[in-house]
Amino acid sequence: KAGPSRKAALSIKPYAINLRERCFRALCQIPMTADETAQVVEKSILSVRPRIAELVKLGKITDTGKRRANQSGKDATVWGVEL
C-alpha cells in the first residue's frame, strides 16, 4: 500500500516531467544558475532545484565550471548543455 509520500510523488510526476523539460529547453538557450532558470520558467526555486538535479543525473546538463551569485548572495553553479 502506498503511503502519503508515494501518493504525492505520483501525483506530481506529470508536472515534474513537464517542468524538467521546460528547464532543459531554457538551459539549451543559455547557461544559467538554478535561480536564473526558475526566473525564466516562472516557477519557484523549490520546484526547479529538483528538476535541475534530475537533468544532471540524466546527463542532459553539466556544470560549466562557472559560478554566479544567487539570490542569497552565495556562489551558484552555472548549468549548461554540451552540444
C-alpha positions in Angstrom: 0.0 0.0 0.0 1.3 3.4 -1.0 1.9 5.9 1.8 1.3 9.7 1.6 4.8 10.4 0.3 4.4 7.9 -2.5 1.0 9.2 -3.4 2.3 12.8 -3.5 5.3 11.8 -5.7 2.9 10.0 -8.1 0.5 13.0 -8.3 3.3 15.4 -9.2 5.1 13.2 -11.7 3.5 14.6 -14.9 4.1 18.2 -13.6 7.7 17.4 -12.8 8.4 15.9 -16.2 6.9 19.0 -17.9 8.8 21.4 -15.7 12.0 19.4 -16.2 11.6 19.7 -20.0 10.9 23.5 -19.6 14.1 23.9 -17.6 16.1 21.9 -20.1 14.8 24.0 -23.0 15.7 27.2 -21.1 19.2 25.8 -20.4 19.6 24.9 -24.1 19.3 28.7 -24.9 21.9 30.0 -22.4 23.8 28.6 -19.4 22.1 29.6 -16.1 22.1 29.0 -12.4 19.1 27.2 -10.9 17.8 30.6 -9.6 18.0 32.1 -13.0 16.3 29.1 -14.5 13.5 29.4 -12.0 13.0 33.0 -13.1 12.9 32.1 -16.8 10.4 29.3 -16.4 8.5 31.4 -13.8 8.4 28.8 -11.1 9.7 28.6 -7.5 13.3 27.7 -7.0 12.0 25.0 -4.7 10.3 23.4 -7.7 13.2 24.0 -10.1 16.2 22.7 -8.0 15.0 19.1 -8.0 14.4 19.3 -11.8 18.0 20.6 -12.2 19.2 17.6 -10.1 17.2 15.2 -12.3 18.7 16.8 -15.5 22.2 16.4 -14.1 21.5 12.7 -13.1 20.2 12.1 -16.6 23.3 13.6 -18.1 21.4 16.2 -20.0 23.1 19.2 -18.4 26.6 19.7 -16.9 28.4 22.1 -14.7 30.0 24.8 -16.9 32.7 25.4 -14.3 31.4 29.0 -13.9 29.8 30.4 -10.8 27.4 33.4 -10.2 25.9 34.8 -7.1 22.3 33.5 -6.5 19.6 35.5 -4.7 21.1 34.6 -1.3 24.4 36.1 -2.5 26.2 32.7 -2.5 28.1 31.3 -5.5 25.9 29.0 -7.5 26.8 26.6 -10.3 26.0 27.7 -13.8 24.5 24.8 -15.7 24.6 24.3 -19.4 24.1 21.8 -22.2 27.0 20.4 -24.1 26.3 20.5 -27.8 
